[in-house]
C-alpha cells in the first residue's frame, strides 16, 4: 500500500501559505516548497517568499537553494522532494508539499524519465550560440535532429530548446527517442491534493493586482534593479523570466514605461494563474476549496483530519 503525502496547491495569490501555517499550529509539519521562483536567492518580494517570521514558525525547504544565475529542473525537484519526504518522516513530522509550479508536481506524481543530468558548461555554450544566432535558428537546428520534440516547442521556448539540444549532445540520441525507450522512475507515494481555487475568476484577478501593487510598495523594483546590475544575469535565464521580474527588467532596459511594466506584470501573473487552474482542473481526484470562501484554513484542517494526516 502506498503512503499518502499531502499537497496544498492552487494558483498564485490563492492564499496557500496561510492554510499551511494554520495546519502547522495543529501538528508538527515541515513544508516542501513547490515553487520554481522561491528557489532563488535575492528574489524575495516578487516571489512572495515566506517571510523570516513564517519560516521561524515552521521549517520550509527548497527556499533560497539556487543563485539566480543557476538552473534547477523538475528532475532536481523530484530528487530533492523524495529525499526530504524521507528525512521529515524520519524526524516524526508530517511533510506537506505547498506551491503552484505544476510542472514540478506533475513530475513528482507521475515520475521522471532517466534523462542525462544538466551540464552547465554545455548549456552555456548553447546559450552563447543562441545569443549570436537567435532561438528560432536553434529551433531549426533541433528540428533537423529531433523533429518530434521540435514540433511541440515554440521557436522562442529557449529553456526547452536548450535542454533538448543538450540531451542530444550528451546522449547521442534525440530526446523523443529516449522518452519512448524509457519507463518513468516510480516511487511508493500517493498524493492527496487539496486545491485552493477561485469560483469567481475576477476576484482572483483583483487579488493578483492588489498583491502586485503591494509588492511594488515593498520595494520590488529595487529588488529587480539589484539583479539587473549583475553582469552574469540576462532575460533568457529562468530566474529573470519569472512573472514580474521579466516585466520590470524590460522597464529598466528602457523597453517600456513604468506603468506599462506594472500592467504587464499583473497581466503575466493572471496568465500564470490561468495555466495553473487549467492544470489543476485536469486532475479530477483533487479536493477543491473555494480560496475566497470563509474559513479556508479550517476547511484544510478538516480535510487533513479526514484523510488521516492529523488526529
Buried (B, 14 or more C-beta within 10 A) or exposed (E): EEEEBBBBBBBBBBBBBBBBBBBBEBBEBBBBBBBBBBBBEEBBBBBBBBEEEBBEEBBBBBBBBBBBBBBBBBBBBBEBBBEBBEEBBEEEBBBBBBBBBBBBBBBBBEBBBEBBEBBEEBBEBBBEBBEEEBBEEBBEBBBEBBEEBBEEBEBEBBBBBBBBBBBBEBEEBBBBBBBEEEEEBEBEBEBBBBBBBBEEEEEBBEBBBEBBEEBBEEBBBEBBBEBBEEEEBBBBBBBBBBBBBBBBBBBBEEEBEEEEBBBBBBBBBBEBBBBBBEBBEEBEEBEBBBBBEEEBBEBBBEBBEEEEBBE
